[in-house]
């Protein structure tokens, strides 16, 4: 089973932190999906958001940005915006939350996130799992 | 070069059906399959796999002096403050 996944900024940013349970599980997640060659798609906002956050603490982002550019990116183009406008229903979702969830919905992908808002009922758009839950589904080991 | 291979019955049967549909032979299909495997660089890592491995094994110089939980909470806070 190689269904597509969209990865939220929270998973990338947590992998860069000082070790804790989230860092550890994000890293295990990246190892497993690389090994399984799971198709990953990223909304460009995830890349922008992650790079901006990293730049706040580290001025060296070249290697990180190059890694992002080796993945399949989804642009915020006119077609995407037209589809997004027809899917806005929940006022609590913030702009980036909405764009990321819509990207997953349009690609029929599972969203992987540590963000409690994505994992809550407010996200009506797509199936969302934490990295740990995704790996616990078993088929990815 | 002539060689002998063993195929599971189901694969053999499906290949024969496909060969018939496409007006080709079982041998040609198997040769095409072998060429595809070689062209795609079997066992080589894709750029995406290398990129994901970078995040799995982030070098120390890229590590941020906050825990994963703190970084996730900061991201959420900034999204809420938008």
Backbone of each chain as ProteinMPNN parsed JSONL, in Angstrom:
{"seq_chain_A": "XXXXXXXXXXXXXXXXXXXXXXXXXXXXXXXXXXXXXXXXXXXXXXXXXXXXXXXXXXXXXXXXXXXXXXXXXXXXXXXXXXXXXXXXXXXXXXXXXXXXXXXXXXXXXXXXXXXXXXXXXXXXXXXXXXXXXXXXXXXXX", "coords_chain_A": {"N_chain_A": [[0.843, -1.188, 0.0], [0.816, 2.001, -1.078], [-0.148, 4.683, -0.485], [-0.577, 8.184, -1.103], [0.962, 10.804, 0.815], [0.628, 13.858, 2.655], [2.804, 16.028, 4.215], [2.894, 17.87, 7.154], [4.207, 21.086, 8.24], [4.796, 20.947, 10.949], [5.854, 18.433, 11.416], [8.276, 18.405, 10.03], [9.613, 20.538, 11.296], [9.747, 19.666, 13.929], [11.532, 17.583, 13.746], [13.928, 18.825, 13.724], [14.527, 19.666, 16.209], [15.855, 19.747, 19.647], [16.421, 16.551, 21.077], [13.396, 14.944, 21.873], [10.33, 13.188, 22.582], [8.754, 13.773, 20.359], [10.556, 14.63, 18.415], [12.013, 12.297, 18.115], [10.06, 10.506, 17.17], [9.282, 11.743, 14.811], [11.612, 11.542, 13.322], [11.86, 8.736, 13.105], [9.64, 8.277, 11.576], [10.349, 9.606, 9.158], [12.492, 8.003, 8.38], [11.211, 5.542, 7.909], [9.322, 6.138, 5.857], [10.99, 6.908, 3.846], [12.363, 4.57, 3.386], [10.287, 2.926, 2.501], [9.591, 4.271, 0.294], [7.343, 5.982, 0.069], [4.976, 7.944, -1.645], [5.305, 11.404, -1.447], [3.696, 14.523, -1.089], [3.966, 18.037, -1.093], [2.511, 21.017, -0.021], [3.402, 24.251, -1.162], [3.345, 26.094, 0.84], [4.032, 24.767, 3.17], [6.738, 24.372, 2.856], [7.662, 27.044, 2.731], [6.811, 28.003, 5.243], [8.194, 26.309, 7.019], [10.883, 26.866, 6.368], [11.056, 29.583, 7.031], [10.643, 29.478, 9.793], [12.86, 27.977, 10.594], [14.924, 29.643, 9.806], [14.767, 31.636, 11.638], [16.12, 30.668, 13.828], [18.407, 29.459, 12.876], [20.815, 30.428, 10.559], [21.493, 29.023, 8.401], [20.117, 27.677, 5.768], [20.279, 26.56, 3.301], [20.88, 23.855, 2.546], [18.692, 22.604, 3.643], [16.573, 23.781, 2.244], [17.158, 22.861, -0.313], [16.687, 20.153, 0.037], [13.924, 20.127, 0.306], [13.219, 20.899, -2.263], [13.582, 18.648, -3.702], [11.348, 17.205, -3.476], [7.881, 16.445, -4.295], [6.171, 19.262, -5.096], [3.289, 21.268, -4.452], [1.82, 23.903, -6.036], [0.43, 27.11, -5.178], [-1.619, 27.806, -7.196], [-3.852, 29.298, -9.663], [-5.853, 27.414, -10.276], [-5.76, 25.768, -8.026], [-6.567, 27.595, -6.064], [-9.174, 28.139, -6.87], [-10.423, 25.713, -6.371], [-9.976, 25.53, -3.652], [-11.535, 27.664, -2.704], [-14.079, 26.693, -2.94], [-14.209, 24.912, -0.939], [-14.118, 25.985, 1.578], [-15.352, 25.914, 4.755], [-15.175, 25.883, 7.482], [-14.776, 28.174, 9.932], [-12.801, 28.255, 11.894], [-10.441, 27.208, 10.985], [-7.209, 28.187, 10.187], [-5.429, 30.147, 7.688], [-3.072, 28.796, 6.682], [-3.552, 26.237, 7.716], [-5.838, 25.524, 6.334], [-5.013, 25.574, 3.61], [-3.122, 23.517, 3.6], [-4.665, 21.294, 4.366], [-6.558, 21.245, 2.284], [-4.916, 20.702, 0.132], [-4.198, 18.067, 0.752], [-6.705, 16.875, 0.591], [-7.426, 17.271, -2.135], [-5.527, 15.717, -3.352], [-6.226, 13.258, -2.532], [-4.924, 12.322, -0.29], [-3.345, 11.261, 2.804], [-3.017, 13.32, 5.599], [-0.172, 14.103, 7.466], [0.595, 15.059, 10.636], [1.64, 16.947, 13.553], [0.145, 18.816, 14.617], [-2.313, 20.049, 16.716], [-4.657, 21.234, 15.858], [-5.001, 20.41, 13.221], [-5.397, 17.763, 13.759], [-7.773, 17.738, 15.02], [-11.444, 17.839, 15.191], [-12.076, 20.03, 13.775], [-10.759, 20.02, 11.414], [-12.171, 19.111, 8.713], [-11.628, 18.195, 6.289], [-9.753, 16.201, 5.482], [-8.266, 12.95, 6.108], [-6.333, 12.753, 9.002], [-3.291, 11.985, 10.539], [-0.985, 11.371, 13.225], [2.631, 11.181, 12.99], [3.374, 8.901, 14.427], [0.968, 7.432, 14.658], [0.546, 6.895, 11.975], [2.684, 5.193, 11.367], [2.043, 3.14, 13.089], [-0.05, 1.957, 11.846], [0.951, -0.139, 10.65], [1.437, -1.201, 8.036], [3.566, 0.112, 7.098], [5.973, -0.667, 8.11]], "CA_chain_A": [[0.0, 0.0, 0.0], [1.645, 3.188, -1.176], [-0.99, 5.86, -0.678], [0.168, 9.433, -0.99], [0.818, 11.54, 2.07], [1.053, 15.257, 2.735], [3.453, 16.192, 5.527], [2.764, 19.23, 7.68], [5.421, 21.753, 8.733], [5.076, 20.544, 12.341], [6.671, 17.207, 11.424], [9.634, 18.791, 9.621], [10.243, 21.424, 12.29], [10.036, 18.894, 15.144], [12.711, 16.728, 13.505], [15.135, 19.644, 13.863], [14.659, 20.109, 17.599], [16.606, 18.929, 20.608], [15.667, 15.296, 21.182], [12.311, 14.585, 22.786], [9.544, 12.116, 21.962], [8.266, 14.228, 19.047], [11.717, 14.603, 17.516], [12.341, 10.886, 17.877], [9.034, 9.872, 16.331], [9.336, 12.348, 13.468], [12.758, 10.96, 12.625], [11.509, 7.345, 12.758], [8.68, 8.397, 10.477], [11.075, 9.922, 7.927], [13.278, 6.817, 7.993], [10.325, 4.511, 7.357], [8.698, 6.485, 4.566], [12.067, 6.908, 2.84], [12.627, 3.165, 3.086], [9.146, 2.397, 1.751], [9.404, 5.144, -0.88], [5.955, 6.461, 0.066], [4.893, 9.214, -2.369], [5.047, 12.57, -0.581], [3.458, 15.79, -1.769], [4.061, 19.137, -0.139], [2.073, 22.34, -0.454], [4.558, 25.153, -1.049], [3.279, 26.839, 2.107], [4.758, 23.988, 4.188], [8.157, 24.663, 2.652], [7.899, 28.439, 3.136], [6.608, 28.116, 6.689], [9.284, 25.615, 7.719], [12.143, 27.595, 6.164], [11.008, 30.84, 7.809], [10.827, 29.126, 11.221], [14.252, 27.548, 10.807], [15.81, 30.808, 9.626], [14.71, 32.427, 12.875], [17.101, 30.129, 14.779], [19.633, 29.09, 12.159], [20.882, 31.196, 9.317], [21.913, 28.124, 7.311], [18.942, 26.912, 5.326], [20.462, 26.148, 1.898], [20.771, 22.405, 2.408], [17.31, 22.239, 3.974], [15.695, 24.173, 1.13], [17.431, 21.947, -1.43], [16.0, 18.887, 0.318], [12.504, 20.327, -0.021], [13.013, 21.021, -3.707], [13.637, 17.31, -4.281], [10.061, 16.529, -3.259], [6.838, 16.939, -5.192], [5.551, 20.448, -4.485], [2.02, 21.71, -5.033], [1.8, 25.372, -6.026], [-0.835, 27.813, -4.906], [-1.951, 28.474, -8.456], [-5.253, 29.705, -9.811], [-6.704, 26.233, -10.209], [-5.815, 25.352, -6.621], [-7.359, 28.582, -5.32], [-10.589, 27.958, -7.222], [-10.91, 24.533, -5.643], [-9.955, 25.875, -2.222], [-12.645, 28.566, -2.373], [-15.322, 25.926, -2.841], [-14.121, 23.97, 0.19], [-14.051, 26.689, 2.871], [-16.599, 25.747, 5.53], [-14.915, 25.948, 8.921], [-14.1, 29.451, 10.186], [-11.685, 28.163, 12.852], [-9.181, 26.828, 10.322], [-6.405, 29.33, 9.741], [-5.097, 30.072, 6.262], [-2.12, 27.715, 6.37], [-4.231, 24.957, 8.013], [-6.78, 25.26, 5.243], [-4.27, 25.261, 2.384], [-2.49, 22.197, 3.761], [-5.722, 20.267, 4.367], [-7.141, 21.192, 0.936], [-3.92, 20.022, -0.693], [-4.343, 16.63, 1.027], [-8.008, 16.418, 0.062], [-7.402, 17.229, -3.602], [-4.633, 14.631, -3.78], [-6.7, 12.031, -1.864], [-3.775, 11.896, 0.527], [-3.461, 11.36, 4.267], [-2.173, 14.389, 6.136], [0.601, 13.701, 8.64], [0.829, 16.302, 11.374], [1.63, 16.953, 15.023], [-0.611, 20.003, 14.994], [-3.575, 19.609, 17.326], [-5.789, 21.759, 15.079], [-5.181, 19.485, 12.091], [-5.844, 16.463, 14.257], [-9.083, 17.897, 15.671], [-12.625, 17.736, 14.318], [-12.166, 21.239, 12.939], [-10.276, 19.658, 10.081], [-13.223, 18.289, 8.114], [-11.281, 18.002, 4.883], [-8.951, 15.02, 5.121], [-7.825, 12.088, 7.202], [-5.061, 13.25, 9.538], [-2.672, 11.092, 11.524], [0.355, 11.764, 13.686], [3.629, 10.246, 12.428], [3.335, 7.647, 15.179], [-0.242, 6.702, 14.247], [0.75, 6.422, 10.605], [3.563, 4.016, 11.403], [1.36, 2.062, 13.809], [-0.982, 1.26, 10.952], [1.6, -1.439, 10.44], [1.86, -1.542, 6.687], [4.728, 0.912, 6.698], [7.221, -1.211, 8.655]], "C_chain_A": [[0.881, 1.24, 0.0], [0.794, 4.425, -1.392], [-0.163, 7.116, -0.423], [-0.032, 10.061, 0.383], [1.258, 12.997, 1.866], [1.643, 15.423, 4.136], [3.381, 17.657, 5.943], [4.115, 19.767, 8.18], [5.804, 21.272, 10.141], [5.964, 19.306, 12.412], [8.117, 17.541, 11.043], [10.33, 19.566, 10.735], [10.605, 20.628, 13.562], [11.27, 18.009, 14.972], [14.015, 17.489, 13.718], [15.414, 20.05, 15.304], [15.615, 19.267, 18.424], [15.775, 17.69, 20.911], [14.595, 15.281, 22.28], [11.468, 13.553, 22.038], [9.062, 12.501, 20.56], [9.393, 14.182, 18.002], [12.018, 13.158, 17.112], [11.339, 10.242, 16.916], [8.996, 10.472, 14.921], [10.477, 11.725, 12.666], [12.483, 9.509, 12.206], [10.569, 7.33, 11.567], [9.412, 8.658, 9.153], [11.896, 8.719, 7.444], [12.376, 5.793, 7.297], [9.745, 4.89, 6.004], [9.753, 6.576, 3.461], [12.322, 5.466, 2.396], [11.533, 2.576, 2.191], [8.882, 3.167, 0.458], [7.932, 5.561, -1.043], [5.901, 7.791, -0.697], [4.473, 10.371, -1.459], [4.728, 13.773, -1.464], [3.419, 16.895, -0.725], [3.462, 20.404, -0.732], [3.232, 23.314, -0.25], [4.531, 25.93, 0.271], [4.003, 26.094, 3.236], [6.254, 24.295, 4.095], [8.471, 26.078, 3.156], [7.831, 28.583, 4.652], [7.773, 27.488, 7.46], [10.597, 26.391, 7.578], [12.179, 28.886, 6.979], [11.255, 30.555, 9.294], [12.292, 28.762, 11.488], [15.184, 28.753, 10.746], [15.848, 31.688, 10.877], [15.801, 31.965, 13.861], [18.448, 29.833, 14.137], [19.67, 29.877, 10.867], [21.229, 30.305, 8.12], [20.707, 27.293, 6.871], [19.097, 26.351, 3.901], [20.221, 24.637, 1.717], [19.323, 21.945, 2.672], [16.38, 22.593, 2.812], [15.914, 23.252, -0.069], [16.736, 20.596, -1.226], [14.517, 18.998, -0.026], [12.28, 20.32, -1.532], [13.131, 19.674, -4.42], [12.34, 16.532, -4.055], [9.013, 17.125, -4.198], [6.087, 18.084, -4.514], [4.263, 20.814, -5.218], [1.937, 23.225, -4.902], [0.413, 25.905, -5.707], [-1.236, 28.554, -6.182], [-3.452, 28.75, -8.537], [-6.207, 28.517, -9.667], [-6.873, 25.767, -8.754], [-6.721, 26.3, -5.827], [-8.856, 28.474, -5.625], [-11.181, 26.789, -6.44], [-10.971, 24.801, -4.144], [-11.181, 26.716, -1.85], [-13.965, 27.806, -2.244], [-15.334, 24.999, -1.628], [-14.08, 24.657, 1.563], [-15.392, 26.568, 3.592], [-16.399, 25.992, 7.016], [-14.134, 27.216, 9.246], [-12.889, 29.349, 11.118], [-10.358, 27.787, 12.189], [-8.467, 28.075, 9.822], [-5.961, 29.097, 8.294], [-4.174, 28.89, 5.944], [-2.747, 26.345, 6.638], [-5.102, 24.55, 6.834], [-6.045, 24.834, 3.971], [-3.685, 23.85, 2.456], [-3.54, 21.079, 3.692], [-6.357, 20.132, 2.975], [-6.195, 20.451, -0.004], [-4.046, 18.499, -0.507], [-5.646, 16.106, 0.429], [-7.948, 16.269, -1.466], [-6.52, 16.098, -4.13], [-5.091, 13.272, -3.248], [-5.59, 11.441, -1.002], [-4.103, 11.988, 2.013], [-2.521, 12.476, 4.721], [-1.476, 13.88, 7.394], [1.008, 14.965, 9.382], [0.914, 16.04, 12.872], [0.717, 18.075, 15.525], [-2.006, 19.613, 15.484], [-4.789, 20.109, 16.54], [-6.053, 20.853, 13.862], [-5.786, 18.172, 12.551], [-7.236, 16.522, 14.887], [-10.222, 17.773, 14.656], [-12.783, 18.966, 13.428], [-11.661, 20.966, 11.522], [-11.241, 18.632, 9.476], [-12.821, 17.809, 6.715], [-10.569, 16.691, 4.558], [-8.633, 14.192, 6.356], [-6.471, 12.599, 7.689], [-4.563, 12.312, 10.628], [-1.372, 11.71, 12.016], [1.352, 10.808, 13.015], [3.58, 8.884, 13.116], [2.129, 6.791, 14.756], [-0.072, 6.112, 12.85], [1.615, 5.161, 10.597], [2.883, 2.838, 12.096], [0.306, 1.356, 12.962], [-0.367, -0.044, 10.466], [2.126, -1.704, 9.059], [3.135, -0.823, 6.289], [6.028, 0.438, 7.339], [7.83, -2.2, 7.693]], "O_chain_A": [[1.604, 1.499, 0.962], [0.985, 5.145, -2.372], [0.798, 7.117, 0.346], [-1.065, 9.87, 1.025], [2.117, 13.312, 1.042], [1.04, 15.001, 5.123], [3.755, 18.557, 5.191], [5.029, 19.005, 8.496], [6.985, 21.199, 10.479], [6.738, 19.146, 13.356], [9.062, 17.033, 11.647], [11.481, 19.29, 11.076], [11.634, 20.882, 14.189], [11.971, 17.721, 15.942], [15.077, 16.886, 13.875], [16.42, 20.702, 15.587], [16.115, 18.234, 17.98], [14.549, 17.773, 20.993], [14.866, 15.567, 23.447], [11.863, 13.096, 20.965], [8.974, 11.649, 19.677], [9.194, 13.753, 16.866], [12.243, 12.847, 15.943], [11.715, 9.534, 15.982], [8.707, 9.768, 13.953], [10.326, 11.421, 11.483], [12.826, 9.101, 11.097], [10.681, 6.492, 10.672], [9.129, 8.007, 8.146], [11.979, 8.457, 6.244], [12.72, 5.25, 6.247], [9.681, 4.056, 5.1], [9.455, 6.351, 2.288], [12.475, 5.179, 1.208], [11.813, 1.83, 1.253], [8.058, 2.764, -0.363], [7.366, 5.501, -2.134], [6.705, 8.681, -0.422], [3.436, 10.322, -0.797], [5.404, 14.015, -2.464], [2.906, 16.712, 0.379], [3.854, 20.826, -1.82], [3.963, 23.208, 0.735], [5.572, 26.369, 0.758], [4.529, 26.723, 4.154], [6.939, 24.455, 5.105], [9.423, 26.281, 3.909], [8.695, 29.212, 5.264], [8.272, 28.063, 8.427], [11.334, 26.555, 8.551], [13.212, 29.239, 7.548], [11.979, 31.29, 9.966], [12.879, 29.188, 12.482], [16.118, 28.867, 11.54], [16.827, 32.387, 11.136], [16.335, 32.767, 14.627], [19.494, 29.944, 14.777], [18.665, 29.977, 10.163], [21.256, 30.763, 6.978], [20.334, 26.323, 7.531], [18.171, 25.745, 3.363], [19.459, 24.214, 0.847], [18.811, 21.034, 2.021], [15.509, 21.806, 2.442], [14.96, 22.901, -0.764], [16.262, 19.976, -2.178], [13.93, 18.07, -0.582], [11.276, 19.799, -2.018], [12.818, 19.569, -5.605], [12.244, 15.354, -4.396], [9.231, 18.169, -4.812], [5.447, 17.891, -3.481], [4.165, 20.686, -6.438], [1.977, 23.766, -3.797], [-0.608, 25.255, -5.93], [-1.195, 29.783, -6.233], [-4.208, 28.47, -7.607], [-7.243, 28.619, -9.009], [-7.972, 25.424, -8.316], [-7.539, 25.858, -5.02], [-9.695, 28.69, -4.75], [-12.292, 26.87, -5.917], [-11.892, 24.359, -3.457], [-11.791, 26.5, -0.803], [-14.863, 28.234, -1.518], [-16.352, 24.376, -1.327], [-14.016, 23.983, 2.591], [-16.42, 27.048, 3.115], [-17.358, 26.279, 7.732], [-12.963, 27.332, 8.883], [-12.045, 30.245, 11.138], [-9.287, 28.015, 12.752], [-9.048, 28.906, 9.125], [-6.1, 28.0, 7.754], [-4.457, 28.089, 5.053], [-2.511, 25.397, 5.889], [-5.101, 23.399, 6.398], [-6.416, 23.849, 3.334], [-3.748, 23.09, 1.49], [-3.329, 20.054, 3.044], [-6.66, 19.021, 2.541], [-6.636, 19.663, -0.841], [-4.007, 17.742, -1.477], [-5.681, 15.027, -0.164], [-8.375, 15.251, -2.012], [-6.746, 15.586, -5.227], [-4.434, 12.257, -3.478], [-5.356, 10.232, -0.99], [-5.019, 12.702, 2.42], [-1.375, 12.558, 4.279], [-2.109, 13.3, 8.275], [1.681, 15.835, 8.827], [0.357, 15.073, 13.393], [0.548, 18.249, 16.731], [-2.77, 18.949, 14.784], [-5.841, 19.469, 16.559], [-7.205, 20.574, 13.529], [-6.576, 17.548, 11.842], [-7.809, 15.492, 15.244], [-10.005, 17.625, 13.453], [-13.53, 18.945, 12.45], [-12.088, 21.607, 10.561], [-11.118, 17.431, 9.717], [-13.58, 17.107, 6.046], [-10.76, 16.131, 3.478], [-8.718, 14.667, 7.488], [-5.57, 12.848, 6.888], [-5.312, 11.904, 11.516], [-0.736, 12.484, 11.302], [0.961, 9.747, 12.527], [3.727, 7.846, 12.471], [2.257, 5.588, 14.529], [-0.489, 4.986, 12.578], [1.31, 4.189, 9.906], [3.113, 1.683, 11.741], [-0.172, 0.282, 13.326], [-1.051, -0.926, 9.947], [3.155, -2.362, 8.904], [3.719, -1.122, 5.248], [7.074, 1.058, 7.144], [8.885, -2.766, 7.976]]}, "seq_chain_B": "XXXXXXXXXXXXXXXXXXXXXXXXXXXXXXXXXXXXXXXXXXXXXXXXXXXXXXXXXXXXXXXXXXXXXXXXXXXXXXXXXX", "coords_chain_B": {"N_chain_B": [[21.737, -14.239, -25.159], [20.767, -17.287, -23.728], [18.54, -18.082, -21.106], [17.155, -19.533, -18.08], [14.215, -19.086, -16.234], [12.153, -19.142, -13.27], [8.727, -18.62, -12.844], [6.034, -17.464, -10.765], [2.859, -19.083, -10.955], [0.611, -17.399, -11.326], [1.694, -14.938, -12.167], [2.909, -15.75, -14.518], [0.66, -16.536, -15.995], [-0.779, -14.091, -16.134], [1.046, -12.553, -17.571], [1.091, -13.893, -19.975], [-1.516, -13.443, -20.857], [-1.42, -10.669, -21.145], [0.519, -10.424, -23.129], [-0.835, -11.559, -25.261], [-2.958, -9.77, -25.551], [-1.547, -7.475, -26.292], [-0.373, -8.23, -28.606], [2.158, -9.368, -28.638], [5.06, -11.254, -27.483], [5.604, -13.536, -24.729], [8.302, -13.694, -24.006], [9.309, -11.274, -25.044], [7.972, -9.431, -23.432], [9.045, -10.024, -20.897], [11.727, -9.388, -21.368], [11.445, -6.631, -21.798], [10.573, -5.873, -19.263], [12.849, -6.459, -17.731], [14.65, -4.646, -18.847], [13.455, -2.242, -18.061], [13.767, -2.347, -15.271], [16.554, -2.152, -15.112], [16.992, 0.377, -16.303], [15.698, 2.072, -14.516], [17.377, 2.037, -12.425], [17.662, 0.006, -10.279], [17.389, -0.294, -6.812], [18.688, 2.076, -6.344], [18.631, 5.175, -4.57], [15.957, 7.506, -4.639], [15.729, 11.095, -5.389], [13.822, 12.114, -3.614], [13.82, 10.206, -1.541], [16.4, 10.578, -0.549], [16.163, 13.19, 0.372], [14.262, 12.904, 2.415], [15.668, 11.282, 4.138], [17.576, 13.066, 4.947], [16.129, 14.678, 6.72], [15.619, 12.788, 8.608], [18.069, 12.294, 9.677], [19.237, 14.688, 10.741], [21.975, 16.857, 10.478], [24.09, 18.028, 13.162], [24.639, 20.793, 13.027], [22.364, 21.924, 12.048], [20.51, 21.689, 13.956], [17.99, 22.92, 16.143], [17.868, 24.86, 19.097], [15.684, 24.02, 20.783], [13.087, 21.933, 22.106], [11.362, 19.296, 20.292], [8.638, 19.384, 20.915], [8.345, 22.004, 21.896], [8.878, 23.435, 19.555], [6.765, 22.617, 17.907], [4.599, 23.659, 19.333], [5.191, 26.399, 19.166], [4.909, 26.829, 16.46], [2.173, 26.353, 16.147], [1.165, 28.419, 17.712], [1.976, 30.652, 16.272], [0.514, 30.262, 13.951], [-2.04, 30.578, 14.958], [-1.926, 33.215, 15.674], [-2.037, 34.568, 13.326]], "CA_chain_B": [[22.039, -15.346, -24.23], [19.574, -18.011, -23.306], [18.545, -18.376, -19.664], [15.917, -20.155, -17.629], [13.73, -18.498, -14.978], [10.9, -19.707, -12.768], [7.746, -17.582, -12.513], [4.816, -17.959, -10.111], [1.831, -19.41, -11.957], [-0.273, -16.254, -11.572], [2.431, -13.954, -12.964], [3.061, -16.346, -15.848], [-0.636, -16.488, -16.673], [-1.09, -12.677, -16.433], [1.948, -12.092, -18.635], [0.633, -14.503, -21.238], [-2.722, -12.704, -21.262], [-0.992, -9.333, -21.581], [1.217, -10.598, -24.411], [-1.867, -11.805, -26.273], [-3.66, -8.475, -25.742], [-0.667, -6.486, -26.939], [0.159, -8.787, -29.849], [3.597, -9.604, -28.515], [5.337, -12.572, -26.9], [5.975, -13.58, -23.31], [9.739, -13.402, -23.926], [9.532, -9.838, -25.249], [7.502, -8.716, -22.228], [10.022, -10.237, -19.819], [12.92, -8.586, -21.708], [11.111, -5.218, -21.541], [10.549, -5.705, -17.799], [14.243, -6.451, -17.264], [15.245, -3.355, -19.275], [12.894, -1.187, -17.209], [14.424, -2.445, -13.959], [17.923, -1.634, -15.242], [16.944, 1.814, -16.581], [15.269, 2.812, -13.319], [18.435, 1.994, -11.422], [17.144, -0.769, -9.159], [18.126, -0.17, -5.55], [19.204, 3.433, -6.136], [17.69, 6.03, -3.853], [15.422, 8.633, -5.411], [15.996, 12.369, -4.706], [12.905, 12.27, -2.47], [14.296, 9.36, -0.438], [17.581, 11.233, 0.043], [15.688, 14.372, 1.097], [13.61, 12.457, 3.655], [16.731, 10.793, 5.026], [18.227, 14.248, 5.534], [15.347, 15.089, 7.891], [15.715, 11.723, 9.617], [19.412, 12.326, 10.288], [19.641, 16.091, 10.616], [23.294, 17.14, 11.068], [24.027, 18.858, 14.38], [24.678, 22.235, 12.752], [21.025, 22.397, 11.699], [19.606, 21.455, 15.087], [17.519, 24.125, 16.82], [17.989, 24.658, 20.533], [14.376, 23.882, 21.438], [12.636, 20.549, 21.908], [10.362, 19.119, 19.244], [7.338, 19.85, 21.442], [8.369, 23.476, 21.925], [8.794, 23.928, 18.169], [5.389, 22.376, 17.423], [3.725, 24.638, 20.015], [5.472, 27.733, 18.604], [4.303, 26.867, 15.116], [0.723, 26.493, 16.333], [0.895, 29.751, 18.238], [2.116, 31.618, 15.168], [-0.625, 30.074, 13.042], [-3.219, 31.174, 15.606], [-1.756, 34.677, 15.742], [-1.995, 35.153, 11.964]], "C_chain_B": [[20.738, -16.0, -23.767], [19.672, -18.285, -21.808], [17.188, -18.948, -19.263], [15.481, -19.492, -16.314], [12.426, -19.179, -14.567], [9.977, -18.56, -12.384], [6.597, -18.196, -11.733], [3.714, -18.111, -11.176], [0.993, -18.187, -12.344], [0.421, -15.211, -12.465], [2.581, -14.456, -14.403], [1.775, -16.216, -16.647], [-1.005, -15.041, -17.067], [-0.211, -12.138, -17.558], [1.522, -12.648, -19.991], [-0.594, -13.777, -21.772], [-2.337, -11.347, -21.837], [-0.312, -9.412, -22.951], [0.207, -10.779, -25.541], [-2.594, -10.494, -26.611], [-2.828, -7.502, -26.578], [-0.058, -6.987, -28.25], [1.662, -8.973, -29.806], [3.828, -10.985, -27.892], [5.72, -12.431, -25.434], [7.453, -13.183, -23.138], [10.008, -11.906, -24.066], [9.099, -9.044, -24.016], [8.515, -8.829, -21.091], [11.298, -9.431, -20.093], [12.673, -7.095, -21.424], [11.129, -4.918, -20.042], [11.96, -5.6, -17.241], [14.924, -5.135, -17.624], [14.759, -2.209, -18.393], [13.579, -1.173, -15.843], [15.83, -1.84, -14.029], [17.932, -0.126, -15.458], [16.611, 2.605, -15.327], [16.304, 2.764, -12.205], [17.979, 1.299, -10.16], [18.03, -0.603, -7.919], [18.692, 1.22, -5.311], [18.171, 4.276, -5.421], [17.235, 7.182, -4.739], [15.802, 9.935, -4.687], [15.09, 12.572, -3.494], [13.372, 11.431, -1.275], [15.499, 10.001, 0.252], [17.16, 12.438, 0.877], [15.057, 13.963, 2.43], [14.643, 11.945, 4.654], [17.49, 11.951, 5.67], [17.47, 14.682, 6.794], [15.386, 14.034, 9.002], [17.047, 11.784, 10.36], [19.975, 13.736, 10.177], [21.024, 16.309, 11.239], [23.17, 18.145, 12.222], [23.945, 20.359, 14.089], [23.313, 22.806, 12.38], [20.053, 22.281, 12.871], [19.265, 22.761, 15.804], [17.475, 23.848, 18.328], [16.637, 24.757, 21.251], [13.93, 22.449, 21.211], [11.615, 20.495, 20.778], [9.012, 19.665, 19.672], [7.279, 21.376, 21.452], [8.219, 24.055, 20.514], [7.393, 23.741, 17.585], [4.442, 23.411, 18.036], [3.936, 26.053, 19.457], [4.836, 27.895, 17.226], [2.795, 27.086, 15.231], [0.364, 27.906, 16.795], [0.963, 30.792, 17.109], [0.978, 31.485, 14.166], [-1.873, 30.729, 13.645], [-3.15, 32.697, 15.644], [-1.871, 35.349, 14.372], [-3.078, 36.225, 11.762]], "O_chain_B": [[19.753, -15.328, -23.461], [20.727, -18.666, -21.299], [16.211, -18.858, -20.007], [16.283, -19.353, -15.391], [11.697, -19.717, -15.4], [10.387, -17.635, -11.683], [6.214, -19.335, -12.001], [3.661, -17.365, -12.154], [0.702, -17.962, -13.519], [-0.183, -14.674, -13.394], [2.407, -13.707, -15.365], [1.791, -15.838, -17.819], [-1.477, -14.793, -18.176], [-0.669, -11.361, -18.395], [1.587, -11.963, -21.012], [-0.71, -13.525, -22.971], [-2.852, -10.926, -22.873], [-0.543, -8.57, -23.819], [0.367, -10.229, -26.63], [-2.811, -10.16, -27.776], [-3.345, -6.804, -27.449], [0.679, -6.263, -28.919], [2.357, -8.767, -30.801], [2.9, -11.788, -27.789], [6.105, -11.358, -24.969], [7.797, -12.427, -22.229], [10.81, -11.333, -23.328], [9.778, -8.102, -23.607], [8.806, -7.847, -20.407], [11.884, -8.86, -19.174], [13.535, -6.392, -20.896], [11.618, -3.877, -19.602], [12.238, -4.759, -16.386], [15.675, -4.573, -16.826], [15.529, -1.322, -18.023], [13.927, -0.111, -15.325], [16.248, -1.112, -13.129], [18.76, 0.581, -14.884], [17.169, 3.678, -15.095], [16.123, 3.385, -11.158], [17.911, 1.911, -9.094], [19.251, -0.753, -7.98], [19.132, 1.524, -4.203], [16.97, 4.112, -5.637], [18.023, 7.757, -5.489], [16.159, 9.9, -3.509], [15.512, 13.123, -2.477], [13.326, 11.891, -0.134], [15.61, 9.974, 1.478], [17.716, 12.688, 1.947], [15.292, 14.605, 3.454], [14.51, 12.149, 5.86], [17.984, 11.837, 6.791], [18.083, 15.011, 7.81], [15.21, 14.348, 10.179], [17.144, 11.38, 11.519], [21.04, 13.955, 9.599], [21.227, 15.98, 12.407], [22.273, 18.987, 12.246], [23.274, 21.103, 14.805], [23.12, 24.022, 12.391], [18.908, 22.724, 12.782], [20.136, 23.599, 16.041], [17.099, 22.762, 18.769], [16.493, 25.504, 22.219], [14.342, 21.814, 20.24], [11.074, 21.521, 20.364], [8.323, 20.325, 18.894], [6.272, 21.966, 21.06], [7.518, 25.046, 20.313], [6.896, 24.602, 16.858], [3.589, 23.969, 17.346], [2.979, 26.81, 19.297], [4.302, 28.95, 16.883], [2.216, 27.897, 14.508], [-0.607, 28.503, 16.33], [0.121, 31.685, 17.012], [0.528, 32.479, 13.596], [-2.661, 31.354, 12.935], [-4.174, 33.379, 15.647], [-1.807, 36.575, 14.279], [-3.176, 36.808, 10.682]]}, "name": "protein", "num_of_chains": 2, "seq": "XXXXXXXXXXXXXXXXXXXXXXXXXXXXXXXXXXXXXXXXXXXXXXXXXXXXXXXXXXXXXXXXXXXXXXXXXXXXXXXXXXXXXXXXXXXXXXXXXXXXXXXXXXXXXXXXXXXXXXXXXXXXXXXXXXXXXXXXXXXXXXXXXXXXXXXXXXXXXXXXXXXXXXXXXXXXXXXXXXXXXXXXXXXXXXXXXXXXXXXXXXXXXXXXXXXXXXXXXXXXXXX"}
